[in-house]
Amino acid sequence: MPLSLRWGTVTAVAERHDRLVRLEVDGDPCIAYPGLTGDVAVGDVVLVNTQARDLGLGSGGFDVLYVNLTRGLRLSAAQGAHVISQPYAPGQHTVRFAEEDVALQSGLDGMPVVCCSLHSQLAPVAAALAGLRVAYLQLGGGALPVSLSDVVRALRGRGLLEVAVAVAPCVEGDVQCVTPASALLTAAVRGAQVVVAGIGPGIVGTGTRYGHGGLAAAEAANAACALGGTAVLAPRVSHADERERHQGLSHHTRAALELCLGNVHVAWPSGLDVPEGIVVETVDVAGWQEACAALPLLHMGRGPEHDPWFFAAAFAAGLLARRFTG
């Protein structure tokens, strides 16, 4: 489908964060990534991509600034950058990749890697890893800009996350890497004790078994195993609604496990019935609510009071990963 672009004027700037601005264009909500399109201010003439909002997508209740015609033309590339991100697409730009600046080691030496299929698992996983040096790897399958995530900002502010890595095609992380393998090795070189890998906010999904972004969990697990790491899968579970497709153990998790080629440890919260056909490692998650109380917990519009097992299962994955830190 062609791009859906609209000409407009910035009428308000609501929030400014590192690498993200929330604004309004002719009164409609919009987000901008100043690292890609330059700074933005009230009165700027802009083009915005309206397609997600036009189609009524659940994660697309806003437009995205495509180009700032007032102050965003002929922007200079980052110093020393010469590799193209999003090559041959309308948004292509040069980026300095982390692999160019560090000597990567040959393996992970058993370092645990928690593999998530949804971004909403990140906060409870990180809460269970409090006190450890944690790196987050954002993989393709959801939103591409790391800077969109309010969860990443909250975790960083509470000292639960040390570095956020954008793994191509993702962008706008603290550093950027080409592949999950090089991102894992980069995290190890930077001193991470644990890595949490998963997709950004939202999820690309077709409603088919293998056509969804949650399979990024298998991609991360396979890279971790191949490099000598310890792969821990955060299962997606839900008891919120028996009509929900993901009630019990989600088809997302089962599909990811089918594609895992190495030994993967599946965390499971004690007190929840173990699913058939899956080998799990039960984890006592007592106190998870208190550990996560100050964090943004939201999954498909539901919080921990409505879908507690979803968050408890992710917390269990973080606790299981702790066991492998030595």
Secondary structure, DSSP 4 states (H G I P E B T S, - for coil): ----EEEEEEEEEEEEETTEEEEEETTEEEEE-HHHH----TT-EEEEE-HHHHTT-TT-SSEEEEEETTT-SSPPPPTT--EEESTTSTT-EEE--GGGTS---S--TT-EEEE-SSGGGHHHHHHHTTTS-EEEEEESSS-SBGGG-HHHHHHHHTTS-SEEEEETT-B-SSEEESSHHHHHHHHHHTT-SEEEEEE-SS--B-SSSS-BGGGHHHHHHHHHHHTT-EEEE---EE-S-TTSTTSEE-HHHHHHHHT--S-EEEEEETTSPPPTT---EEE--TTHHHHHTTS---BTTB-TTT-HHHHHHHHHHHHHHHHT--
